[in-house]
């Protein structure tokens, strides 16, 4: 989770619009302009007035149990382009001025935004940047989230059989667990389990691991509201594929 600097001024700027008068106000303006559309797209979520956190995806191949799923219609193209145009100058400014936590979160967000546009190569590049920056500041949660997204992107690029795809899933699950984020760890475990079953690996070990994660954490799958009994039924279905 990243706390943006000086965003308390943002609401005042909306009431009293005008050009930023100081470097801090300019920074606030760039960040607020970048984050607002990302919240609307479900890429970031607002925690407090000046704090934002990431949201990981529920991959289409998990929903459809198919490495080559039918993607739903793209969100409004103009909305995606406007969000990209807002985030790029903010990201460049964060990198230039050394605001690494903000740059890491925005790189992750841009990677997810490119994924919504089906621009897999650009998405992978930004997510790799997020991994590098997250490691630089020791943000294990964000690094795990980026690895989760990279794994899904690699599947959509036709690279499911490559070992690095499986490794990214393992890094995501392990990273979330190490950081104490059991909700996202459960979500990442489910994505990994479906991946292994579709690869025709024996699912029993990983299935049991994820069941225990759910029971131990007492949490639903990152907001997807599936109980442990629902997971049991889901895995029974997977075991028959």
Rosetta blueprint (number, residue, H / E / L):
1 X L
2 X E
3 X E
4 X L
5 X L
6 X L
7 X H
8 X H
9 X H
10 X H
11 X H
12 X H
13 X H
14 X H
15 X H
16 X L
17 X L
18 X L
19 X L
20 X L
21 X L
22 X L
23 X H
24 X H
25 X H
26 X H
27 X H
28 X H
29 X H
30 X H
31 X H
32 X H
33 X H
34 X H
35 X H
36 X H
37 X H
38 X H
39 X H
40 X H
41 X L
42 X L
43 X L
44 X E
45 X E
46 X E
47 X E
48 X E
49 X L
50 X L
51 X E
52 X E
53 X E
54 X E
55 X L
56 X L
57 X L
58 X L
59 X L
60 X H
61 X H
62 X H
63 X H
64 X H
65 X L
66 X L
67 X L
68 X L
69 X L
70 X L
71 X L
72 X L
73 X L
74 X L
75 X L
76 X L
77 X H
78 X H
79 X H
80 X H
81 X H
82 X H
83 X H
84 X H
85 X H
86 X H
87 X H
88 X H
89 X H
90 X H
91 X H
92 X H
93 X H
94 X H
95 X H
96 X H
97 X H
98 X L
99 X L
100 X H
101 X H
102 X H
103 X H
104 X H
105 X H
106 X H
107 X H
108 X H
109 X H
110 X H
111 X H
112 X H
113 X H
114 X H
115 X H
116 X H
117 X L
118 X L
119 X L
120 X H
121 X H
122 X H
123 X H
124 X H
125 X H
126 X H
127 X H
128 X H
129 X H
130 X H
131 X H
132 X H
133 X H
134 X H
135 X H
136 X H
137 X H
138 X L
139 X L
140 X H
141 X H
142 X H
143 X H
144 X H
145 X H
146 X H
147 X H
148 X H
149 X H
150 X H
151 X H
152 X H
153 X H
154 X H
155 X H
156 X H
157 X L
158 X L
159 X L
160 X L
161 X L
162 X L
163 X H
164 X H
165 X H
166 X H
167 X H
168 X H
169 X H
170 X H
171 X H
172 X H
173 X H
174 X H
175 X H
176 X H
177 X H
178 X H
179 X L
180 X L
181 X L
182 X H
183 X H
184 X H
185 X H
186 X H
187 X H
188 X H
189 X H
190 X H
191 X H
192 X H
193 X H
194 X H
195 X H
196 X H
197 X H
198 X H
199 X L
200 X L
201 X L
202 X L
203 X L
204 X H
205 X H
206 X H
207 X H
208 X H
209 X H
210 X H
211 X H
212 X H
213 X H
214 X H
215 X H
216 X H
217 X H
218 X L
219 X L
220 X L
221 X L
222 X L
223 X L
224 X L
225 X L
226 X L
227 X L
228 X H
229 X H
230 X H
231 X H
232 X H
233 X H
234 X H
235 X H
236 X H
237 X H
238 X H
239 X H
240 X L
241 X L
